[in-house]
Amino acid sequence: MRNLTESKKHWLSIAALWCFLLLLAALRPMALPDEGRYAEVSRWMLVSGDWLAPRLDGLPFFHKPPLLHWLQSITFAVSGVSVWSARLVPALHAGVMLIGLYLATRKIAGEATAGRAIWMLGSSLTFLFAGQFINHDILVATWISAAIGCFAFAFMNPEGAGKVNAAWARWGFVACGLAVLSKGLIGLVLPGMVIFIWLLWSRQFSKVWRLPWVSGLLLFAAIALPWFVLAQLTYPGFFDYIIIKQHFARYTASTFNSVYPWWFYLMALVILFFPWCVFSLLPLLPKISLRLPAGTRQDASWTSLCWIWLLSVLIFFSVPASKLLGYILPAVPPLVMLAAFGWDKTMLRVQHAQRWFGAIVVLNLSLALVGSIFSMKHTSEVLSRDVAAVLACEASPSDTIFTLDAYPYDLPFYLQVNRPLVVISDWANLRAHVGDSWQRELFESADFDPVAAQSLQTPAQLVLASHQPGRWLLVPVNSNNDAATAGWTFVFKGMGWVLWRSTPDAEHTTQTSSSKGLPGCKK
């Protein structure tokens, strides 16, 4: 190690942190509903061969664009279907974010500061947990960050005042396209808002006209638009649903889930980046900031960009009543850079500062490992893994699985079924009264495909199904609807679900015994 350059040591640090991330991804059980939902949508895309419409239980699921599902489906095809392989795509994007942060900080402030930024982000909850969580958040945060960084480097062109680096700018347009394909319009709105405010603040706005607008917009359109156009042509009403309802309505309305006060994301940033966030604030305190030692460089323009970036994202997502933790991830990269800058200004001359830095890193990594092991041993009661293990080896591929008044998001993934579950509920009443819930998620998806909508049935179907061979029923353990299971045979009670089967038919049993077992059976 002594013969390695600082740069090579930092690349090894990135590789080590990413390997540790993959270890944590292998330990942690699936978190519901998000991880079950998005992993299953990707698996279904591979099984069905429908690469246009992401589908949940066979129903077109247009809450988000499909980049996550495209990449996860390819991963499943290469490495097989598992929870760990489902986490490879977000983990890959977390790695891209870590590498991008290192390269940008090295260019701005030097190798030593960049090394500190690596370990600050790599030992934080943002990287270690959000970085392997199966949803769209780390993808869009990575590409938004890449877009802002590329545009910033384009405008901070060292070739001369008033000039813009066209190559960097084109990469910025490409990153915006990937961000939009990750999670929608915020992939364009947030980078545009941050760069616009920063250019006004730094009095560089006149450079906007020197951007390669024609080639840049063509690159953006080639990446972001084809899927939206094809989806609208194939599914009328798609545009209104994904843009108007899933974007504007969610931002302006107060009827969606997860309503929190305005300070929620301030607390979220502290949790996601503790304790490193403290060092981003220390230079603001009087008599705390020190003169930087020789060889350490920083630029006020980059510091102002980081603050504008951080505050713009924070304010943008604090306005809506509905708030989810992952939304704030695009604010983490500038916070990391500010913390690394802050360490330089406040801690470099403090006695044993490097030992303190190492101690914090080790403590954070240890807590992450302990947390993953704890979650592995204390699986949530809503998981259906235990019931799935029984059902996968007892059911046949041609059997039909019913669920009553609940949807086990992880069950189809564990079973690896090729047919949708039949979800039993009072759908007419739910349409009239239910709010933002799993039921609305399903029946709104069913509106796009009347044929696939047959998987949503009423309780009357259970009476008929109980006398048909090859029928299985899952009921939540806390369900009080005993009448619905009349005529069904009890099979197994798990942590969160009770499994029933229809009345056995001797002829059916004989004919299907050789084909018993679903792809998820581990025997």
C-alpha positions, 0 to 999 in steps of 0.5 A: 500500500505504501507504494500506491499513489493516493489516486490508486488508494482512493480507487481501491477505497471505492471498490471496497465500499461497493463490495461492502454495499453488496454484502449488506444487500445480501443480508437484508430481507426484502422491505415491503411494499416498495422492494416487493413491488418494484422487484416483481414489476421487473421480474414480470417484464422479463417473464412477459416479454412486454418491455413497454408497459411495466406491469404489477400483477399483470396490470400496466403500472405507470407510476414511474418510467421504466429504466429501473425495470429494463435494467433489472430485467436484464440483470435477472436474465443474466444472473437469475431472479433473487432479491440480491440480483434485484438490488444490483441495479440500485447498487450500481447507481450508488457506485456511479454516484460515488465515483462521480463525487470522487472525480468531481471533488478531485477536480475542484478541491484536490486528491485529499479532499476527494478521498475524504468525500469518498469515505463520507458518502461511502459510510453514510446511510445514503450509500449503505442502505438507500444505495441498495434499496429497490426503487427509483430514488437512487437512480434519479438522484444519480443522474440528476447529480451527474446532470448538474455536475456536467453542466457546471463543468461546462460553464466553469470552462477554464478555456476562457470567460464567456465560453462553454465546454460543449462536450460537458454540456452534451453529457449534461443533456444525456444525464437529464434524459436518463434522469427523466427515464428514471423517475419522470419530469424531476429529472429535467426540472431539478437540474434546470432549476439548480443551474438557472439559480446558480448562473444568476447568482454567479453572474454567468447567465449570459453563457446560457446562449452558448450551450449546444442546444440543438445537439443537446436537445436531440440527445435528450429527446432520443433518450427520454421521449420514445418510451413516453410517445409509444406508451401514449400511442398504445395506452390512451390516457397514459400521458394524463395519468403519469404526468398530470396525476403522478407528477403535478397532482402528487406535488400539489395535493394533500390527499396522498400518503406520507404527509409530514411537516415542512422540516421532515427533509431537514431531519432526513438529511441528518439521518442519511448523512450523520454525523458528516452533515455537521462539518458542512455547517461548521465553516459558517460559524464565526471563528471556526473556519481556518485558513486552508493549508498549502496544497488545498484548493477550493473555489467560491463558485463551487461552494455557492453551487453546492449550497444552491443545489442543496437548498433548492432540492430541500425547498422543492421537496419540502413544499408538498404535503406528501413526503418520502425519505428517498425523494431527498437523495439528490441533495446528498452529493452537494452536502457531501462536498460541503462536508468535505470542504468543511473538514478542510476548513475546520479539522485539518489542523486539529490534533488527531483529526485523521484518527477521529475521521477513521473512527467515525468511518469504522463506527458507521460501517459497523452500525450498518453491518449490525443493522443489516444482521438485525433486520435479517434475524427480525423479518417483518411479519408482512413478508410472505416468504414462509407461505411462499416456500410451502406454496411453491412446492405444492402448487402447479403452474396451471393453478390459480392463487387468490388473495383476500383483501390484501396484496402480498407484494413479495409472493409472486417474486418468491414463487416466480409465477407466470400467471397473475394472482387473483385479488379479491375485494369489493372493488366497486366500493373501493373505487368510490371511497378508498384513498391512496392505497394498494387497492387504488394502485391496482384498479387504476392500473386495470383501467389501462388493460380490460383483459388483464383487469380480470385478475381483480374479482369480487368475493362472490368468486371465492365460493365457486373457486373453493369447489374447483381443483387447483385453487389456492387462497391467501388470507392475512393472519389478522383477517376477521373474514372467516365466512370467506374461507368456508369450503376451503381446506387449511394448509399452513399459517405463516407469520403474516398469511394463512394458506388455504386450498380448494377441495382436492379432486382425485382426478386433478391430483393424479393428472398434475402430480408430475407437474407439481412445483413452481419455479420458486420451489427450493426442494 
